[in-house]
């Protein structure tokens, strides 16, 4: 037996990790009007010249919250509606009642 055979170092090959995509469920509002209301808010936000980062502190919410409201993922609370009305100078309550009819 050769001495080199006893001390040969074999190279360890690390197995590759296989990534499996995780399916995440989105929380969506069941109302049909929430998506339309979000489009309405986005329209007036852009019309007033705000981006989501600028609007968020004026409303007292985060940028991600603004994004989710515009996509219709979150339902607006009464306080949030008042803040958006005040900042964007629109009447969301009237628009919301028109969409629910």
KARAMO-V382780 format. One line per field, one symbol per residue. psi: psi as a letter, one per 40 degrees, with the letter a starting at -180 (. if undefined). burial: + if it has 24 or more other ideal C-beta (glycine too) atoms within 12 Angstrom, else -. A space follows every 50 residues. Layout:
psi->???
burial->???
This chain:
psi->hiddddehhihhhhiihhhhihhhhhhiieideddddddddddddddefi iddddddddfiiddddddddeedihhiddddddddddefigdddddddde .
burial->---------------------------------+--++-+++-++----+ -+--++--+-+---++-+++-+-+-+---++-+++-++-+-+--++---- -
